[in-house]
Amino acid sequence: QVHLVESGGGVVQPGGSLTLSCAASGFTDFTFSDYAMNWYRQAPGRQREFVAAITRAGDNTIYGDSVKGRFTISRDNAKNEMYLQMNSLKLKDTRVYYCNGVRGSKGSWGQGTQVTVSS
């Protein structure tokens, strides 16, 4: 099962930017490029919310309505990494952000990284 570790979270002012990274490791029979990758986020006491997804080759992406036009998902299969560029951050973007890797019916999650948007 792939091991995922998020990084890059922190505190930022409204209107600011952050870039999150998700590093993947622990591959056995498959490689990073065999996994479709996603970003989710969650606030305390609320359901986990879909943020963005990217195909295995990185040639197609989709976004949740709340982040469309502000966030950009990307990946570097040579580095086994995925990214989330977040611009024009809003107070409501304050969440724990999780990366998720999916291959077939199996999924793996990272431990999450906190993003706090505060003035």
C-alpha positions as CSV (number, residue, x, y, z in Angstrom):
1,Q,0.0,0.0,0.0
2,V,1.4,3.4,-1.0
3,H,2.6,5.6,1.9
4,L,1.6,9.3,1.5
5,V,3.0,12.3,3.4
6,E,1.6,15.8,3.0
7,S,3.7,19.0,3.7
8,G,3.5,22.7,3.1
9,G,0.7,23.7,5.3
10,G,0.8,26.7,7.5
11,V,-0.7,30.1,8.4
12,V,-1.4,32.6,5.6
13,Q,-3.4,35.8,5.4
14,P,-6.5,36.1,3.3
15,G,-5.6,36.6,-0.4
16,G,-2.3,34.8,0.1
17,S,-1.0,31.6,-1.5
18,L,0.4,28.3,-0.3
19,T,1.6,25.2,-2.1
20,L,1.0,21.8,-0.6
21,S,3.0,18.7,-1.5
22,C,2.2,15.0,-1.2
23,A,5.2,12.6,-1.4
24,A,4.5,9.0,-2.2
25,S,6.6,6.0,-1.3
26,G,6.4,2.3,-0.4
27,F,5.6,1.0,-3.9
28,T,5.9,-2.7,-4.5
29,D,4.2,-4.1,-7.6
30,F,3.1,-0.7,-8.9
31,T,4.5,2.8,-9.4
32,F,3.2,6.3,-8.6
33,S,1.9,6.7,-12.1
34,D,-0.5,3.8,-11.5
35,Y,-2.4,5.9,-9.0
36,A,-5.0,8.5,-9.6
37,M,-4.5,11.2,-7.0
38,N,-6.8,13.5,-5.1
39,W,-6.8,16.3,-2.5
40,Y,-9.5,16.4,0.1
41,R,-10.0,18.7,3.1
42,Q,-11.8,18.6,6.4
43,A,-12.8,21.0,9.1
44,P,-13.4,19.8,12.7
45,G,-16.8,18.2,13.0
46,R,-17.5,18.3,9.3
47,Q,-17.4,15.7,6.5
48,R,-14.3,15.4,4.4
49,E,-14.7,17.6,1.2
50,F,-13.4,16.9,-2.2
51,V,-10.9,19.5,-3.4
52,A,-9.3,18.3,-6.7
53,A,-8.3,15.2,-8.7
54,I,-5.7,14.4,-11.3
55,T,-5.4,11.5,-13.6
56,R,-2.5,9.0,-13.5
57,A,-0.7,10.7,-16.4
58,G,-1.6,14.2,-15.1
59,D,-3.4,15.0,-18.3
60,N,-6.8,15.7,-16.8
61,T,-7.9,17.5,-13.7
62,I,-11.2,18.3,-11.9
63,Y,-12.0,20.7,-9.0
64,G,-14.6,21.2,-6.4
65,D,-16.8,24.2,-6.9
66,S,-15.4,26.0,-3.8
67,V,-11.9,26.0,-5.2
68,K,-12.3,26.2,-8.9
69,G,-10.3,29.0,-10.5
70,R,-8.1,29.4,-7.3
71,F,-6.4,26.1,-6.8
72,T,-4.3,24.0,-9.2
73,I,-3.5,20.4,-8.8
74,S,-0.4,18.9,-10.5
75,R,1.9,15.9,-10.2
76,D,5.4,14.9,-11.1
77,N,5.5,11.1,-11.6
78,A,9.3,11.1,-11.9
79,K,9.5,12.5,-8.3
80,N,6.5,10.5,-7.0
81,E,5.0,13.8,-5.9
82,M,1.7,15.6,-6.2
83,Y,1.0,19.3,-5.5
84,L,-1.8,21.7,-4.7
85,Q,-1.1,25.4,-5.6
86,M,-3.6,27.5,-3.6
87,N,-4.1,31.1,-4.5
88,S,-6.5,33.8,-3.3
89,L,-7.0,31.9,-0.1
90,K,-10.1,32.7,2.0
91,L,-10.9,32.2,5.6
92,K,-13.2,29.3,4.7
93,D,-10.2,27.5,3.2
94,T,-9.0,26.8,6.7
95,R,-9.0,23.0,6.9
96,V,-6.8,20.0,7.3
97,Y,-5.8,19.0,3.8
98,Y,-5.3,15.3,2.9
99,C,-3.9,13.6,-0.2
100,N,-5.4,10.4,-1.4
101,G,-4.1,7.9,-3.9
102,V,-6.4,5.4,-5.7
103,R,-5.6,2.4,-7.7
104,G,-8.6,0.3,-8.7
105,S,-10.8,-0.2,-5.6
106,K,-8.0,0.5,-3.1
107,G,-7.2,3.9,-1.6
108,S,-4.5,5.3,0.7
109,W,-4.5,8.5,2.7
110,G,-1.9,10.8,4.2
111,Q,-1.9,12.1,7.7
112,G,-3.0,15.6,6.6
113,T,-1.5,19.0,6.8
114,Q,-3.2,22.0,8.5
115,V,-3.9,25.2,6.4
116,T,-5.0,28.2,8.4
117,V,-6.1,31.4,6.7
118,S,-6.2,34.2,9.2
119,S,-5.8,37.9,9.4
